[in-house]
Amino acid sequence: MQQDKDNKGSMTVAEAGRKGGETVRNERGREFYETIGRKGGATVKAERGRSFYEEIGRKGGETVKAERGAKFYEEIGKKGGDRVKATRGPNFYEEIGRKGGQKVKKLIEEGKRAARALQEAQAGAAAAAPAAAEEERAPAAAEEATPERTE
């Protein structure tokens, strides 16, 4: 019993947490952590919204940039690009560029069609407005021309 008291406090909280985490990993596997991480992330997203993740991502990016510099992002971007090129092939970037260009072209055409439809609708409304105003004046003028009957 005395020996247990002497050993108490010989492990830091960090060491105890690490040891406990390793034990859980060995017993339940890595998938367990992936599952609870996904569940926790979904809960946080439901409680705080997507903007929370955007904000902490931005702050984290600013911190890394301050600590490591913009050059760090250039290096990891190049490494990532080289990795994609190695796994997907050299034509991959051409393919996605072409798809992206086609999507942009389609969106521009849709925007132009919508703008033309809006202009046509506004022109039609502008042409209909004087006719509607004339119709409103016509009944009022007819009422003025009709004498009132008193019996």
C-alpha positions, 0 to 999 in steps of 0.5 A: 500500500505504501509503495502505491502511494509513492508511485502516485504522481509519477505519471503526468496527465499527458502520459496517462492520456497517451497510455489510455489512448494506446490501450483503447487503440489496441483493444478497439482499433483505429476505426473506433477513433474514426467513427467517434471523430465523425460523430463528434464532427457532425454534432459540432456542425449541428450545434455551431454550423459550417461557419465555425469550421470555416473560421477555425480553418482560417485561423489555423491557416493564418497561424501556420502561415505566420509560423512557417511562411507562405513558402511552406504552402508553395512547397506542400502545394507542389508536393500535392500536385506532384502526388496527384500527377503520379497517381492520376497521370499527366493528363489528369489536369488537362481533363479537369481543366477542360471539364471546368472550362465547359462548366464555366461556359455553360454557366455563362450561357445560362446567365445570358439567357436569364438576363435576356428573359429578365430584359424581355419581362421588364420590357413587357411590363413597361409596355403593359404599364401605360395600357393599364394606367389608361384602363384605370383612367377610362372607368373614372372618366366614364363615371364623371360623364354619367350624371347621378340619378336622384329619385 
